[in-house]
Amino acid sequence: MASIAGRPGILKRARTGRRHWPFALALALAAALLCALGPAPSRADGKRLQVIQDTAAVRLDPDDGSPVIETLPRGSILTLASAVKLRLNWYYVYFTSLQSGNTREGYVRDDCVRKLFSTLKVIHISSEDEILEPAEIDFDASYKPGLEWGTTKREILRVEGKPQSLDVSEGREVLIYQREIMNKKCQLEYILDDQRLVGARLHLLENYADKGRYLEDYNKIRGFLTAKAGAPRSDRVIWQDHSYEKQVDCWGIALSKGQVEFMSDWVFRDTEVRVTLGGGNDHVALNAELNDVKAKKTSS
């Protein structure tokens, strides 16, 4: 595991302006990064997993060789902390420790648990729609409307219109739209609790021919977020296969093969943001997840 910031020349500093940090700006920021995210005990999206094997090892990293944080018995309930699986078969979760009673986090294999929620589908553009020259991220193209945390479902429908689809999970409703944000085609999901906005997810729908461009976008967004909110609370680069680790120009290939994942998250004022970059099977997933910190504290 290594910090991205520790690798000279990989990050590019993005433009910074004197903007405040409402939900609208956080949404615009995270939009280009799309495919997963956000920690804070027991409520990432309220989605639960249940251990179905005799025991399930929760590990520090998504790797069978990683240290075991705790071993949970059959029937234990965990909370899904990220909407995206890492290495295709690992969930990032929160759980209540049977040893200490505290909330802990880690990774569990998908074959050790079952979902206690319905699955949202992300629409992927086919390989024949590969983009040779993706548009540059435009940090000035803030997404409108600028909804605030706590906005009612009725107001969201008024300004956004009818969603393309919706999902209901554990009392939380998810309104799903396709939008262009920061010059990028995205799937935008509004997460509602008791008919009010408490979270959002963004998934990049564009399929870059040059997979290295995803990492460029990730680094631009990470740099922009760092300039606005300070150093990430958590900043990880996880290599499952080190074949390309020393060849920076080949990191896009490593991403598409599922050999490496990047993850960073921040908390700034009332917004928690996580951006995740991973992949596998010749595809790369760039995602972002935003959560209302106040709503999480209320539900804890």
Secondary structure, 3 states (H helix, E strand, C coil): CECHHHCCCCCCCCCCCCCCCCHHHHHHHHHCCCCCCCCCCCCCCCCEEEECCCEEEEECCCCCCCCEEEEEECCCEEEECCCCCECCCEEEEEEECCCCCCEEEEEEEHHHEEECCCCCCCCCCCHHHCECCCCCCCCCCCCCCCCCCCCEHHHHHHHHCCCCEEEEECCEEEEEEEEEECCEEEEEEEEEECCEEEEEEEEECCCECCCHHHHHHHHHHHHHHHHHHCCCCEEEEEECCHHHCCCHHHHHHHHHCCCEEEEEEEEECCEEEEEEEEEECCEEEEEEEEEEHHHHHHHC
